[in-house]
């Protein structure tokens, strides 16, 4: 949505100012509440910014929604079709009955930015997706180890109730870097 004036409005920069301001008063307010308040405020005070920014973000928002739906489908396929069920469905598929395995074959994975169903993946594709999952698992494990280490230090300090009572950003950064280097 182009602005009415000849000069282009920087919707991203303008919205960033509003988001940053909204986050300064965050405290323990949920993200959803912050977003709802921001939409309500901008709808009244600056609807051009709200609509222009949403239009500018439409592709990213839709891409994220598609990715969320695909993640949900992969999760659903894993939950609905447990290991035993998958083995039985695979045996039936070898005999020609694809009904039980269809939910797995239709699950899509991202390969070089494109979504492909499992049924169309090559060996190279499968190895690429597996490598991506391994990298995510390693990153998640590092994050978990960092948070547990911070919790352990926080537990051992009397009078410290929150991380901010015990650590500065600089201290946490050093701790993170030392753990990341060791991983």
PyMOL CGO cylinders between C-alpha atoms (Angstrom):
from pymol import cmd
from pymol.cgo import CYLINDER

trace = [
    CYLINDER, 0.00, 0.00, 0.00, 1.87, 3.10, -1.18, 0.3, 1, 1, 1, 1, 1, 1,
    CYLINDER, 1.87, 3.10, -1.18, 1.67, 6.24, 0.93, 0.3, 1, 1, 1, 1, 1, 1,
    CYLINDER, 1.67, 6.24, 0.93, -0.33, 9.25, -0.31, 0.3, 1, 1, 1, 1, 1, 1,
    CYLINDER, -0.33, 9.25, -0.31, 2.73, 11.49, -0.39, 0.3, 1, 1, 1, 1, 1, 1,
    CYLINDER, 2.73, 11.49, -0.39, 5.42, 11.40, -3.10, 0.3, 1, 1, 1, 1, 1, 1,
    CYLINDER, 5.42, 11.40, -3.10, 8.14, 10.39, -0.64, 0.3, 1, 1, 1, 1, 1, 1,
    CYLINDER, 8.14, 10.39, -0.64, 8.14, 6.78, 0.49, 0.3, 1, 1, 1, 1, 1, 1,
    CYLINDER, 8.14, 6.78, 0.49, 7.29, 6.11, 4.11, 0.3, 1, 1, 1, 1, 1, 1,
    CYLINDER, 7.29, 6.11, 4.11, 9.63, 3.72, 5.90, 0.3, 1, 1, 1, 1, 1, 1,
    CYLINDER, 9.63, 3.72, 5.90, 6.98, 1.46, 7.42, 0.3, 1, 1, 1, 1, 1, 1,
    CYLINDER, 6.98, 1.46, 7.42, 9.57, -0.91, 8.88, 0.3, 1, 1, 1, 1, 1, 1,
    CYLINDER, 9.57, -0.91, 8.88, 11.44, 1.83, 10.74, 0.3, 1, 1, 1, 1, 1, 1,
    CYLINDER, 11.44, 1.83, 10.74, 8.28, 3.55, 11.92, 0.3, 1, 1, 1, 1, 1, 1,
    CYLINDER, 8.28, 3.55, 11.92, 6.77, 0.29, 13.18, 0.3, 1, 1, 1, 1, 1, 1,
    CYLINDER, 6.77, 0.29, 13.18, 10.04, -0.64, 14.88, 0.3, 1, 1, 1, 1, 1, 1,
    CYLINDER, 10.04, -0.64, 14.88, 9.84, 2.54, 16.97, 0.3, 1, 1, 1, 1, 1, 1,
    CYLINDER, 9.84, 2.54, 16.97, 6.32, 1.62, 18.11, 0.3, 1, 1, 1, 1, 1, 1,
    CYLINDER, 6.32, 1.62, 18.11, 7.31, -1.98, 18.86, 0.3, 1, 1, 1, 1, 1, 1,
    CYLINDER, 7.31, -1.98, 18.86, 10.41, -0.92, 20.80, 0.3, 1, 1, 1, 1, 1, 1,
    CYLINDER, 10.41, -0.92, 20.80, 8.30, 1.52, 22.83, 0.3, 1, 1, 1, 1, 1, 1,
    CYLINDER, 8.30, 1.52, 22.83, 5.72, -1.19, 23.54, 0.3, 1, 1, 1, 1, 1, 1,
    CYLINDER, 5.72, -1.19, 23.54, 8.46, -3.58, 24.69, 0.3, 1, 1, 1, 1, 1, 1,
    CYLINDER, 8.46, -3.58, 24.69, 9.95, -1.12, 27.19, 0.3, 1, 1, 1, 1, 1, 1,
    CYLINDER, 9.95, -1.12, 27.19, 6.87, -1.49, 29.40, 0.3, 1, 1, 1, 1, 1, 1,
    CYLINDER, 6.87, -1.49, 29.40, 6.58, -5.24, 28.87, 0.3, 1, 1, 1, 1, 1, 1,
    CYLINDER, 6.58, -5.24, 28.87, 7.27, -6.69, 32.29, 0.3, 1, 1, 1, 1, 1, 1,
    CYLINDER, 7.27, -6.69, 32.29, 5.29, -9.91, 32.46, 0.3, 1, 1, 1, 1, 1, 1,
    CYLINDER, 5.29, -9.91, 32.46, 2.69, -8.91, 29.87, 0.3, 1, 1, 1, 1, 1, 1,
    CYLINDER, 2.69, -8.91, 29.87, 2.21, -11.65, 27.27, 0.3, 1, 1, 1, 1, 1, 1,
    CYLINDER, 2.21, -11.65, 27.27, 3.31, -10.93, 23.68, 0.3, 1, 1, 1, 1, 1, 1,
    CYLINDER, 3.31, -10.93, 23.68, -0.27, -11.34, 22.49, 0.3, 1, 1, 1, 1, 1, 1,
    CYLINDER, -0.27, -11.34, 22.49, -1.48, -8.58, 24.81, 0.3, 1, 1, 1, 1, 1, 1,
    CYLINDER, -1.48, -8.58, 24.81, 1.31, -6.26, 23.67, 0.3, 1, 1, 1, 1, 1, 1,
    CYLINDER, 1.31, -6.26, 23.67, 0.41, -6.95, 20.03, 0.3, 1, 1, 1, 1, 1, 1,
    CYLINDER, 0.41, -6.95, 20.03, -3.32, -6.44, 20.64, 0.3, 1, 1, 1, 1, 1, 1,
    CYLINDER, -3.32, -6.44, 20.64, -2.66, -3.12, 22.38, 0.3, 1, 1, 1, 1, 1, 1,
    CYLINDER, -2.66, -3.12, 22.38, -0.33, -2.00, 19.61, 0.3, 1, 1, 1, 1, 1, 1,
    CYLINDER, -0.33, -2.00, 19.61, -2.88, -2.86, 16.89, 0.3, 1, 1, 1, 1, 1, 1,
    CYLINDER, -2.88, -2.86, 16.89, -5.66, -1.10, 18.79, 0.3, 1, 1, 1, 1, 1, 1,
    CYLINDER, -5.66, -1.10, 18.79, -3.51, 2.01, 19.30, 0.3, 1, 1, 1, 1, 1, 1,
    CYLINDER, -3.51, 2.01, 19.30, -2.25, 2.19, 15.71, 0.3, 1, 1, 1, 1, 1, 1,
    CYLINDER, -2.25, 2.19, 15.71, -5.71, 1.51, 14.30, 0.3, 1, 1, 1, 1, 1, 1,
    CYLINDER, -5.71, 1.51, 14.30, -6.77, 4.74, 16.01, 0.3, 1, 1, 1, 1, 1, 1,
    CYLINDER, -6.77, 4.74, 16.01, -3.63, 6.89, 15.87, 0.3, 1, 1, 1, 1, 1, 1,
    CYLINDER, -3.63, 6.89, 15.87, -1.87, 5.80, 12.65, 0.3, 1, 1, 1, 1, 1, 1,
    CYLINDER, -1.87, 5.80, 12.65, -3.91, 3.40, 10.50, 0.3, 1, 1, 1, 1, 1, 1,
    CYLINDER, -3.91, 3.40, 10.50, -1.67, 4.11, 7.49, 0.3, 1, 1, 1, 1, 1, 1,
    CYLINDER, -1.67, 4.11, 7.49, 1.32, 2.73, 9.38, 0.3, 1, 1, 1, 1, 1, 1,
    CYLINDER, 1.32, 2.73, 9.38, -0.59, -0.35, 10.51, 0.3, 1, 1, 1, 1, 1, 1,
    CYLINDER, -0.59, -0.35, 10.51, -1.98, -1.13, 7.05, 0.3, 1, 1, 1, 1, 1, 1,
    CYLINDER, -1.98, -1.13, 7.05, 1.22, -0.24, 5.19, 0.3, 1, 1, 1, 1, 1, 1,
    CYLINDER, 1.22, -0.24, 5.19, 3.37, -2.34, 7.49, 0.3, 1, 1, 1, 1, 1, 1,
    CYLINDER, 3.37, -2.34, 7.49, 0.97, -5.31, 7.30, 0.3, 1, 1, 1, 1, 1, 1,
    CYLINDER, 0.97, -5.31, 7.30, 0.95, -5.08, 3.50, 0.3, 1, 1, 1, 1, 1, 1,
    CYLINDER, 0.95, -5.08, 3.50, 4.74, -4.92, 3.47, 0.3, 1, 1, 1, 1, 1, 1,
    CYLINDER, 4.74, -4.92, 3.47, 4.91, -7.97, 5.79, 0.3, 1, 1, 1, 1, 1, 1,
    CYLINDER, 4.91, -7.97, 5.79, 2.19, -10.01, 4.02, 0.3, 1, 1, 1, 1, 1, 1,
    CYLINDER, 2.19, -10.01, 4.02, 4.57, -12.40, 2.25, 0.3, 1, 1, 1, 1, 1, 1,
    CYLINDER, 4.57, -12.40, 2.25, 6.58, -13.06, 5.44, 0.3, 1, 1, 1, 1, 1, 1,
    CYLINDER, 6.58, -13.06, 5.44, 3.44, -13.48, 7.53, 0.3, 1, 1, 1, 1, 1, 1,
    CYLINDER, 3.44, -13.48, 7.53, 1.97, -15.94, 5.04, 0.3, 1, 1, 1, 1, 1, 1,
    CYLINDER, 1.97, -15.94, 5.04, 5.29, -17.82, 4.78, 0.3, 1, 1, 1, 1, 1, 1,
    CYLINDER, 5.29, -17.82, 4.78, 5.43, -18.12, 8.58, 0.3, 1, 1, 1, 1, 1, 1,
    CYLINDER, 5.43, -18.12, 8.58, 1.82, -19.30, 8.68, 0.3, 1, 1, 1, 1, 1, 1,
    CYLINDER, 1.82, -19.30, 8.68, 2.53, -21.92, 6.01, 0.3, 1, 1, 1, 1, 1, 1,
    CYLINDER, 2.53, -21.92, 6.01, 5.61, -23.09, 7.94, 0.3, 1, 1, 1, 1, 1, 1,
    CYLINDER, 5.61, -23.09, 7.94, 3.56, -23.32, 11.15, 0.3, 1, 1, 1, 1, 1, 1,
    CYLINDER, 3.56, -23.32, 11.15, 0.90, -25.40, 9.41, 0.3, 1, 1, 1, 1, 1, 1,
    CYLINDER, 0.90, -25.40, 9.41, 3.54, -27.72, 7.93, 0.3, 1, 1, 1, 1, 1, 1,
    CYLINDER, 3.54, -27.72, 7.93, 5.24, -28.14, 11.35, 0.3, 1, 1, 1, 1, 1, 1,
    CYLINDER, 5.24, -28.14, 11.35, 1.86, -28.96, 12.82, 0.3, 1, 1, 1, 1, 1, 1,
    CYLINDER, 1.86, -28.96, 12.82, 1.22, -31.57, 10.12, 0.3, 1, 1, 1, 1, 1, 1,
    CYLINDER, 1.22, -31.57, 10.12, 4.61, -33.20, 10.73, 0.3, 1, 1, 1, 1, 1, 1,
    CYLINDER, 4.61, -33.20, 10.73, 3.91, -33.27, 14.46, 0.3, 1, 1, 1, 1, 1, 1,
    CYLINDER, 3.91, -33.27, 14.46, 0.43, -34.65, 13.89, 0.3, 1, 1, 1, 1, 1, 1,
    CYLINDER, 0.43, -34.65, 13.89, 1.78, -37.41, 11.64, 0.3, 1, 1, 1, 1, 1, 1,
    CYLINDER, 1.78, -37.41, 11.64, 4.30, -38.39, 14.34, 0.3, 1, 1, 1, 1, 1, 1,
    CYLINDER, 4.30, -38.39, 14.34, 1.69, -38.41, 17.11, 0.3, 1, 1, 1, 1, 1, 1,
    CYLINDER, 1.69, -38.41, 17.11, -1.09, -40.12, 15.19, 0.3, 1, 1, 1, 1, 1, 1,
    CYLINDER, -1.09, -40.12, 15.19, 1.22, -42.67, 13.62, 0.3, 1, 1, 1, 1, 1, 1,
    CYLINDER, 1.22, -42.67, 13.62, 3.41, -44.05, 16.38, 0.3, 1, 1, 1, 1, 1, 1,
    CYLINDER, 3.41, -44.05, 16.38, 6.38, -46.30, 15.61, 0.3, 1, 1, 1, 1, 1, 1,
    CYLINDER, 6.38, -46.30, 15.61, 4.34, -49.47, 15.78, 0.3, 1, 1, 1, 1, 1, 1,
    CYLINDER, 4.34, -49.47, 15.78, 1.61, -47.98, 13.58, 0.3, 1, 1, 1, 1, 1, 1,
    CYLINDER, 1.61, -47.98, 13.58, 4.22, -46.76, 11.10, 0.3, 1, 1, 1, 1, 1, 1,
    CYLINDER, 4.22, -46.76, 11.10, 5.81, -50.20, 10.85, 0.3, 1, 1, 1, 1, 1, 1,
    CYLINDER, 5.81, -50.20, 10.85, 2.40, -51.79, 10.27, 0.3, 1, 1, 1, 1, 1, 1,
    CYLINDER, 2.40, -51.79, 10.27, 1.45, -49.13, 7.70, 0.3, 1, 1, 1, 1, 1, 1,
    CYLINDER, 1.45, -49.13, 7.70, 4.76, -49.66, 5.90, 0.3, 1, 1, 1, 1, 1, 1,
    CYLINDER, 4.76, -49.66, 5.90, 4.09, -53.38, 5.65, 0.3, 1, 1, 1, 1, 1, 1,
    CYLINDER, 4.09, -53.38, 5.65, 0.61, -52.69, 4.26, 0.3, 1, 1, 1, 1, 1, 1,
    CYLINDER, 0.61, -52.69, 4.26, 2.06, -50.16, 1.80, 0.3, 1, 1, 1, 1, 1, 1,
    CYLINDER, 2.06, -50.16, 1.80, 4.46, -52.76, 0.45, 0.3, 1, 1, 1, 1, 1, 1,
    CYLINDER, 4.46, -52.76, 0.45, 1.38, -54.87, -0.24, 0.3, 1, 1, 1, 1, 1, 1,
    CYLINDER, 1.38, -54.87, -0.24, -0.26, -51.96, -2.09, 0.3, 1, 1, 1, 1, 1, 1,
    CYLINDER, -0.26, -51.96, -2.09, -2.39, -50.37, 0.67, 0.3, 1, 1, 1, 1, 1, 1,
    CYLINDER, -2.39, -50.37, 0.67, -1.13, -46.77, 0.91, 0.3, 1, 1, 1, 1, 1, 1,
    CYLINDER, -1.13, -46.77, 0.91, -3.92, -45.56, 3.23, 0.3, 1, 1, 1, 1, 1, 1,
    CYLINDER, -3.92, -45.56, 3.23, -1.98, -45.88, 6.49, 0.3, 1, 1, 1, 1, 1, 1,
    CYLINDER, -1.98, -45.88, 6.49, 1.24, -44.32, 5.26, 0.3, 1, 1, 1, 1, 1, 1,
    CYLINDER, 1.24, -44.32, 5.26, -0.28, -41.46, 3.27, 0.3, 1, 1, 1, 1, 1, 1,
    CYLINDER, -0.28, -41.46, 3.27, -0.09, -39.06, 6.19, 0.3, 1, 1, 1, 1, 1, 1,
    CYLINDER, -0.09, -39.06, 6.19, 3.69, -39.55, 6.25, 0.3, 1, 1, 1, 1, 1, 1,
    CYLINDER, 3.69, -39.55, 6.25, 4.18, -39.44, 2.48, 0.3, 1, 1, 1, 1, 1, 1,
    CYLINDER, 4.18, -39.44, 2.48, 2.31, -36.13, 2.20, 0.3, 1, 1, 1, 1, 1, 1,
    CYLINDER, 2.31, -36.13, 2.20, 4.23, -34.38, 4.99, 0.3, 1, 1, 1, 1, 1, 1,
    CYLINDER, 4.23, -34.38, 4.99, 6.32, -31.61, 3.47, 0.3, 1, 1, 1, 1, 1, 1,
    CYLINDER, 6.32, -31.61, 3.47, 9.92, -30.71, 4.28, 0.3, 1, 1, 1, 1, 1, 1,
    CYLINDER, 9.92, -30.71, 4.28, 11.91, -27.65, 3.25, 0.3, 1, 1, 1, 1, 1, 1,
    CYLINDER, 11.91, -27.65, 3.25, 14.66, -28.37, 0.73, 0.3, 1, 1, 1, 1, 1, 1,
    CYLINDER, 14.66, -28.37, 0.73, 16.57, -25.32, -0.56, 0.3, 1, 1, 1, 1, 1, 1,
    CYLINDER, 16.57, -25.32, -0.56, 13.65, -23.07, 0.34, 0.3, 1, 1, 1, 1, 1, 1,
    CYLINDER, 13.65, -23.07, 0.34, 11.04, -25.22, -1.41, 0.3, 1, 1, 1, 1, 1, 1,
    CYLINDER, 11.04, -25.22, -1.41, 8.50, -27.46, 0.32, 0.3, 1, 1, 1, 1, 1, 1,
    CYLINDER, 8.50, -27.46, 0.32, 8.55, -31.02, -0.93, 0.3, 1, 1, 1, 1, 1, 1,
    CYLINDER, 8.55, -31.02, -0.93, 6.45, -33.96, 0.23, 0.3, 1, 1, 1, 1, 1, 1,
    CYLINDER, 6.45, -33.96, 0.23, 8.35, -36.83, 1.84, 0.3, 1, 1, 1, 1, 1, 1,
    CYLINDER, 8.35, -36.83, 1.84, 7.24, -39.02, -1.05, 0.3, 1, 1, 1, 1, 1, 1,
    CYLINDER, 7.24, -39.02, -1.05, 9.32, -36.91, -3.49, 0.3, 1, 1, 1, 1, 1, 1,
    CYLINDER, 9.32, -36.91, -3.49, 12.52, -36.63, -1.45, 0.3, 1, 1, 1, 1, 1, 1,
    CYLINDER, 12.52, -36.63, -1.45, 15.77, -38.04, -2.80, 0.3, 1, 1, 1, 1, 1, 1,
    CYLINDER, 15.77, -38.04, -2.80, 18.61, -39.46, -0.71, 0.3, 1, 1, 1, 1, 1, 1,
    CYLINDER, 18.61, -39.46, -0.71, 20.34, -36.09, -0.91, 0.3, 1, 1, 1, 1, 1, 1,
    CYLINDER, 20.34, -36.09, -0.91, 17.17, -34.31, 0.22, 0.3, 1, 1, 1, 1, 1, 1,
    CYLINDER, 17.17, -34.31, 0.22, 16.68, -36.70, 3.14, 0.3, 1, 1, 1, 1, 1, 1,
    CYLINDER, 16.68, -36.70, 3.14, 20.27, -36.27, 4.28, 0.3, 1, 1, 1, 1, 1, 1,
    CYLINDER, 20.27, -36.27, 4.28, 19.94, -32.48, 4.03, 0.3, 1, 1, 1, 1, 1, 1,
    CYLINDER, 19.94, -32.48, 4.03, 16.77, -32.44, 6.14, 0.3, 1, 1, 1, 1, 1, 1,
    CYLINDER, 16.77, -32.44, 6.14, 18.31, -34.83, 8.67, 0.3, 1, 1, 1, 1, 1, 1,
    CYLINDER, 18.31, -34.83, 8.67, 21.38, -32.57, 8.92, 0.3, 1, 1, 1, 1, 1, 1,
    CYLINDER, 21.38, -32.57, 8.92, 19.11, -29.56, 9.53, 0.3, 1, 1, 1, 1, 1, 1,
    CYLINDER, 19.11, -29.56, 9.53, 17.30, -31.43, 12.32, 0.3, 1, 1, 1, 1, 1, 1,
    CYLINDER, 17.30, -31.43, 12.32, 20.63, -32.47, 13.88, 0.3, 1, 1, 1, 1, 1, 1,
    CYLINDER, 20.63, -32.47, 13.88, 21.81, -28.84, 13.83, 0.3, 1, 1, 1, 1, 1, 1,
    CYLINDER, 21.81, -28.84, 13.83, 18.55, -27.72, 15.48, 0.3, 1, 1, 1, 1, 1, 1,
    CYLINDER, 18.55, -27.72, 15.48, 18.93, -30.44, 18.10, 0.3, 1, 1, 1, 1, 1, 1,
    CYLINDER, 18.93, -30.44, 18.10, 22.49, -29.35, 18.86, 0.3, 1, 1, 1, 1, 1, 1,
    CYLINDER, 22.49, -29.35, 18.86, 21.41, -25.72, 19.17, 0.3, 1, 1, 1, 1, 1, 1,
    CYLINDER, 21.41, -25.72, 19.17, 18.51, -26.69, 21.43, 0.3, 1, 1, 1, 1, 1, 1,
    CYLINDER, 18.51, -26.69, 21.43, 20.84, -28.80, 23.58, 0.3, 1, 1, 1, 1, 1, 1,
    CYLINDER, 20.84, -28.80, 23.58, 23.25, -25.87, 23.96, 0.3, 1, 1, 1, 1, 1, 1,
    CYLINDER, 23.25, -25.87, 23.96, 20.38, -23.55, 24.94, 0.3, 1, 1, 1, 1, 1, 1,
    CYLINDER, 20.38, -23.55, 24.94, 19.12, -26.09, 27.47, 0.3, 1, 1, 1, 1, 1, 1,
    CYLINDER, 19.12, -26.09, 27.47, 22.60, -26.52, 28.97, 0.3, 1, 1, 1, 1, 1, 1,
    CYLINDER, 22.60, -26.52, 28.97, 23.03, -22.74, 29.23, 0.3, 1, 1, 1, 1, 1, 1,
    CYLINDER, 23.03, -22.74, 29.23, 19.68, -22.28, 30.97, 0.3, 1, 1, 1, 1, 1, 1,
    CYLINDER, 19.68, -22.28, 30.97, 20.38, -25.15, 33.39, 0.3, 1, 1, 1, 1, 1, 1,
    CYLINDER, 20.38, -25.15, 33.39, 23.80, -23.68, 34.22, 0.3, 1, 1, 1, 1, 1, 1,
    CYLINDER, 23.80, -23.68, 34.22, 22.23, -20.27, 34.92, 0.3, 1, 1, 1, 1, 1, 1,
    CYLINDER, 22.23, -20.27, 34.92, 19.53, -21.95, 37.06, 0.3, 1, 1, 1, 1, 1, 1,
    CYLINDER, 19.53, -21.95, 37.06, 22.20, -23.86, 39.01, 0.3, 1, 1, 1, 1, 1, 1,
    CYLINDER, 22.20, -23.86, 39.01, 24.10, -20.66, 39.79, 0.3, 1, 1, 1, 1, 1, 1,
    CYLINDER, 24.10, -20.66, 39.79, 20.88, -18.84, 40.70, 0.3, 1, 1, 1, 1, 1, 1,
    CYLINDER, 20.88, -18.84, 40.70, 19.86, -21.66, 43.09, 0.3, 1, 1, 1, 1, 1, 1,
    CYLINDER, 19.86, -21.66, 43.09, 23.20, -21.47, 44.88, 0.3, 1, 1, 1, 1, 1, 1,
    CYLINDER, 23.20, -21.47, 44.88, 22.97, -17.73, 45.60, 0.3, 1, 1, 1, 1, 1, 1,
    CYLINDER, 22.97, -17.73, 45.60, 20.83, -16.77, 48.55, 0.3, 1, 1, 1, 1, 1, 1,
    CYLINDER, 20.83, -16.77, 48.55, 18.82, -13.62, 48.07, 0.3, 1, 1, 1, 1, 1, 1,
    CYLINDER, 18.82, -13.62, 48.07, 18.92, -13.82, 44.28, 0.3, 1, 1, 1, 1, 1, 1,
    CYLINDER, 18.92, -13.82, 44.28, 15.45, -14.52, 42.91, 0.3, 1, 1, 1, 1, 1, 1,
    CYLINDER, 15.45, -14.52, 42.91, 15.85, -13.63, 39.25, 0.3, 1, 1, 1, 1, 1, 1,
    CYLINDER, 15.85, -13.63, 39.25, 18.66, -13.86, 36.73, 0.3, 1, 1, 1, 1, 1, 1,
    CYLINDER, 18.66, -13.86, 36.73, 18.98, -10.05, 36.76, 0.3, 1, 1, 1, 1, 1, 1,
    CYLINDER, 18.98, -10.05, 36.76, 19.68, -10.20, 40.52, 0.3, 1, 1, 1, 1, 1, 1,
    CYLINDER, 19.68, -10.20, 40.52, 22.80, -12.24, 39.83, 0.3, 1, 1, 1, 1, 1, 1,
    CYLINDER, 22.80, -12.24, 39.83, 24.06, -11.53, 36.32, 0.3, 1, 1, 1, 1, 1, 1,
    CYLINDER, 24.06, -11.53, 36.32, 24.70, -8.65, 33.95, 0.3, 1, 1, 1, 1, 1, 1,
    CYLINDER, 24.70, -8.65, 33.95, 24.33, -9.00, 30.20, 0.3, 1, 1, 1, 1, 1, 1,
    CYLINDER, 24.33, -9.00, 30.20, 28.11, -9.01, 29.93, 0.3, 1, 1, 1, 1, 1, 1,
    CYLINDER, 28.11, -9.01, 29.93, 28.47, -11.89, 32.40, 0.3, 1, 1, 1, 1, 1, 1,
    CYLINDER, 28.47, -11.89, 32.40, 25.80, -13.93, 30.64, 0.3, 1, 1, 1, 1, 1, 1,
    CYLINDER, 25.80, -13.93, 30.64, 27.44, -13.28, 27.27, 0.3, 1, 1, 1, 1, 1, 1,
    CYLINDER, 27.44, -13.28, 27.27, 30.80, -14.53, 28.60, 0.3, 1, 1, 1, 1, 1, 1,
    CYLINDER, 30.80, -14.53, 28.60, 29.11, -17.60, 30.06, 0.3, 1, 1, 1, 1, 1, 1,
    CYLINDER, 29.11, -17.60, 30.06, 27.29, -18.29, 26.77, 0.3, 1, 1, 1, 1, 1, 1,
    CYLINDER, 27.29, -18.29, 26.77, 30.47, -17.89, 24.71, 0.3, 1, 1, 1, 1, 1, 1,
    CYLINDER, 30.47, -17.89, 24.71, 32.46, -20.20, 26.95, 0.3, 1, 1, 1, 1, 1, 1,
    CYLINDER, 32.46, -20.20, 26.95, 29.76, -22.88, 26.73, 0.3, 1, 1, 1, 1, 1, 1,
    CYLINDER, 29.76, -22.88, 26.73, 29.37, -22.44, 22.96, 0.3, 1, 1, 1, 1, 1, 1,
    CYLINDER, 29.37, -22.44, 22.96, 33.14, -22.71, 22.45, 0.3, 1, 1, 1, 1, 1, 1,
    CYLINDER, 33.14, -22.71, 22.45, 33.24, -25.93, 24.48, 0.3, 1, 1, 1, 1, 1, 1,
    CYLINDER, 33.24, -25.93, 24.48, 30.36, -27.48, 22.50, 0.3, 1, 1, 1, 1, 1, 1,
]
cmd.load_cgo(trace, "trace")
